[in-house]
């Protein structure tokens, strides 16, 4: 069972690393070793760095910050020193990706770092493994040439999930290659599963059963065996309208339980996987509870915290009960959208207005503790948090701010 454990247990990671999309547990929660936040003072900038385009947020591992962005006609992956933001190494590959809506031509997928390797997934469909020490290329895999991965609305955006020495991705390829697994050491295709198009959500391991991975594809909910790609559950959960997306990543809400959510009149709910019975069961499902457009909520003490509503019409921060979706409170401020990180009993929220909110993670009432302007406007990337520092980006720069 040892090699089935998720990457968060890798001995190469620091105790307070943020080595993948949504953090060490892939649920938006900081490492338990992180100190508590008082939230009574404005955040203090440590450093900033100019960036190219893209919505791929940073990760932190082994004393380095890793970031993917686009400069000219290249997708650039960089490693920076956590203390200063100074470059450690730079790797680039050519890209011809053009967004269908003219939105942004940069990468969407957040890298994953495990066992001394950095795994990236470019918007043009190129998957790479780099040496985390010096940025040298270990292998690459072209999902378009090999599997016919389509561009979709906004390019390929699934952040790599590393499990059982495999790289798991939802690429929406042809001939049953909706979800794939690549060998983490060689980059060779190990298995492929489902015929579903790709969504924009990343895969996660089912809480309490690391042998099963859950994906929120274009069609809906798919559970597959990590070892073989066997499809264990497949349930439609998507909008009827074509101009829609499934983008929020499945969220662990206790053993076997995952929260799925989307806008476009899809709604939200919790599904429970029974390892013994090998069956997925819906616990509850409703609309207008916590319908997430692109941002993944966080879970704490039996409650879900996240942004409800579409970015175009405005979103509100909500707290709902994980037991049945009942709303406990809603913040009075409407914003275009935002992303969340939980640090013990506090929420670090980066809004599309470029503000950092520190909010108490409590179900009794909405309590905003502090607000600091840290970024420019209109950006959707998820931030990272490690050793008391928040790393966040907008369309022009990445900034590191101390919030402890």
N, C-alpha and C positions, 0 to 999 in steps of 0.2 A: 504493500500500500504506500510505501514511502514516496515513490516517484509520482503518485497521483495527487500529492498535496499541492495546493496552489502556490504560486511563485512567492507569496508573501513570507513563506517559511525558509526561503533560500538563505543559506549561511553567508552569502556574499553581500547581503543587504544590511544597512545600518538600522538600528532600532527605530529611528524616527524617519525613515525614508518614505517617499511617495513615489514608488517605482513604476506605476502604471496608471491608466485612466481610472479616476475615482479613488485612488489611494491604495494603501496596503491591503485592505480587505475588498477592494473594488465596490465599495458602497458609499463613498463620499465621506467616510469617517477617518479622522486622523489616528495615528498610532496611539495606543494606550499609554505609551511612555511620554507623550506630550504633556506639558504642564497646563494647568487651567488658565483661562483668559478672564481677566476682570472686565474688560470691555468698557472701561470708563474713560479711556484716553484715546486720542486719534492715533492711527497707525503712523509709524515713522519709516520713511523711505531709507532703504539700505543702499540700493543701486538701481540703475536702469540701463537697458541696452536697446539700441535700434534694431528693428526686425523688418522682414519683408511681409508679404501677405499670407493669409491663411487663418484658419480657426483651430488649429491643433494647439492645445495647451501644453504646458511644460510638465516634466516629471523630474524627480530628485532621487538620486541613488549614488552611494559611495563617494560623497563629497562633490558631486557634479550635478548641475542642472542640464537636462537635455531638452532641446526644443527643435521642432521642424517648422520651416517656413519657406516661402518661395522668393527667390531673388532673380529677376529676369526670367530666363527660361530654364532655371534649375530649381529642383527641390533640395533644400539645404538642411542637413541635420548637424547641429552644433552641440558641443559639450562646453559648459561654462563653469568656472569656479563658483561654488555656492556663496563664498564670502564676499566676492568682489564683482562677479559677473564677467571677469576677464576670460577670453577664449582659451580653451584647452586644446580642442581640435575641431576640424570642420570637414564634413563629407558632403558631396553634391552629386546628383545625377540629373541628366537632361529630362525635361518634360514638355509635352505639347498639349497639356490639358487646358481646355477652355470651358468655363462654366456655361451651361446652357442658358442661364438667365442673366449672365453678365454680373453675377453677384460677387464672386471672389474666386480667383484662379489658384489659390494656395491649398496646402494640405489641410484635411479635416481630422484625420486620425491621430490620436495621442500615442506616442511611442510606449513600448513596454521594455523594462530593463530587468533581466534575470540572468544569473550565472555568468556575469561578465559580458553579456551580449545586449545590444540595443536592437529591438525589432520595430520596423516602421512599415507603414502602409500608405503609399502615395495616392493622390486623387486620380492619377492615370492608371492605377492598378498594379503598380510595382511594389512587391514586398521585399524588404531587405533585412539582413542581419549584419550588424556592425560590431566590431570589437569595441567594447565600452572604454578600454584603456587608451586607444589611439585613433578610433574611427575607421580603421581599415575594413574593407568590405569582405565579409565571410561568405555570403551567398546572396543571390537575388532570384526572385520568381515573378514572372510576368503573368498575372491572372487574366489579362486580355488575350494574349497570344496563346496561352496554354488552355484556358477554360472558357473564353468568350465572355468574360465579365462585362456587362453593359455599364455605361456611364450613369444612367439614371438622371434624376434632376440635378444633383449637386456633386457628382463624382463619387469615388469610393471613400467611405468615411469610417468603416468599422475599425476600432482600435484592437490590436492583437491581444488575444487571450492565450497565455502560455500555461499549459497543463500537460502532465504525463510526457514531457519532452516533446510536445507538439505545439505548433502555432495554429490556433483556431480562429477562423475568420468567416464572416458572412459576406460573400463576394457576388452572389447571384449569378453564377456562371451557368453555362449550358450543359446539357446531358447529365443532369442530376448533381451539378456542382454548386448548389445554392450555398451550402456551408461546406467548408473544407478544413482539412488538417494538413499542415506541412511539418516535416521532420525538423525540429529546432536546430539540429546539428548540421544537416545537409541542405535543407530547403526543398527536398523532394516531396511530392504529393504522397500522403499516406492514405487518406480516404476522402470521399466526397459524399454528400448527403443532401436530400431535398431538391425540389425543382423551383423553390421560391426565389423571387428577386430579392436583392439586398435591401434592407432598411438602412438606417443611419445609427442604430444602436450597437453597442459592443456586447459581446457575449460574456456570461458569468458562469461560475460553477454553482450548482445548486447547493444552498447552505445545508451542511450535514451530509452531503453525498457528493464528494469531489470526483466521482466517476461519471457524473452527468453534467453536461453544459446546457445552458438555456440561452436561446437567441430570440430577439424580437425582430423578425424578418418583415419584409414588405407585406407578407400574407398574414402574419400574426405570430403565435407562440410555437416555438419548436424546441423540443428537448432531444438531445442526441447523446449517445454514449461516447465518452472521450476516447476510449481505446479503439473502437471500431467504426464509429459514425452511425451506429444503429439508431434509427429514428424511434424514439420511445414515446413521444407525444407530439401531436401536430394539431393545432386548433386555430381556426380563423379568428382574427381579432384585428380588424382594420376598417378604415372608412370605405364607404361605397363610392365616393368621388375619387377620381383618378389623381387629381391635384392635391395630394395629401402625403404625409410622411409618418413613419413610426421611428422616433428618434431617441426617446428616453430609454436608458438602459434598464433592464430588469433589476429590481432592488430586493436584496435579502431582508426579510421581515420575520426572522425566527427560523428554526429548523424546518427545512423542506418548503418554506413559504417564500414566494416571490411576488412582488408588486409590479404590474404592467400598466402603462398609462399612455394615452395619446389624445390629441385634440381632434378636430374635424368630426365631432359627434360620436367618437369612438367610446370615450369614457375610461374608466380605470377599475382595477380590481386586484384581488389577491388570489393566486392559485397555489395549491399545495401538492407537492410531489411525495408519493409514498414509495420509498425504496423497497419495502417488503412486497407491496402489491404491484409495483411498477405501473402506477396509475397517477395521472394528473387530475386534480379535482378543483373546481372553482369554489372558493369560499364566499366571496361576494363580488359584485360587478355592478357599477352604476355610472351614469353620466353626471356632470356638474358637481362632482366631489373634489377631485384633484386631477383635472385633465391637462397633462403636461405636453407642451408643444415640442420643445427640444431638450429641456433641462431635466436632469435626473434628480428626484427628491432625495432626502436622507431620512433615516429611521432612528428613533430614539425613544426608549421607555414606552413602547406600545403605541407610538404616534408617528405620523408621516408629516414632514415639512417640505413644502415645495411650491413652485409657481403654477397657478391655475390660469388657463386661458392662452389664446394665441398671441404671438408677438405683435402681429399687425394691429390688433384691436386693444392691446394692453393686457397685462397679467398682474395678478395679485398673489402675494405670499399667503399661504394657508397652512393651518395645522388641522389634520383630520385623524380620526381614530383608525388605527390599523385593523381593529376588530370588525368594523362595518362601514367605514368611510364617512362617518358622521363628522361634519365640520365643527371644530372647537373654537377657532378664531380665524379672522382674516385681517391682514394689515390694511390700514386705511389708504395707503399710497399705491397708486396704479403706475406701473413701469412697463417699458417694452418687454422686459424679461430679465432673467438673471440666473446665476448658478449658485450652488450651496456646498459648503463643507461644514461638517460637525466636528468640533473640538470639545470633547466631554459634554458639558451642558450648555455650550454656546454654539451659535451658528455664524459662520463667516459667509456673507452673501455679497457677491460681486454683481451689481446690476448693469444693465446695458447703458445706463447713464454714467458708468465709470465710477460709481460709488462703492465703497466697502461698508456694509452694514454689519455691526455686531449685534446679534439678537439672542435673547435668552431662549433656549430650547425647553420650553415649558408649555403645557397644554392649557393652563388656566387663563392666560391672556397673552396678547402680543406686547412684547417689551423690547423696544429699540434702545440699545445701550450707547451706541456711538455711530457716527457716520463720517467717513473720510473720502474725499475725492482722490482716487489713485490712478485712474486711467482716462482715456478719451471716450467718446460716445460710440454706441452702436457696435458692440462686439459680443460674441457669444461663446468664446472658448471657456472651458472649465479651468480653474486655477489649481495649483498644488500647494500643499502646506507641509513644512518639515522644520523641526527644531525651532518653533516659534516664528517662522518667517513664511509669509504668503507670497507665492510667485504667480503673477497674473499678467496677461498680455492684452493688447488691443491691436488695431490694424497697423500700428507704427512702431510699437516698442513693447518690451517686457519690463516689468518693474518688480522689485523685491521689497516688501515692506514688513517690518517687525510689528507684531500685534500682541505680543505677550505682555 
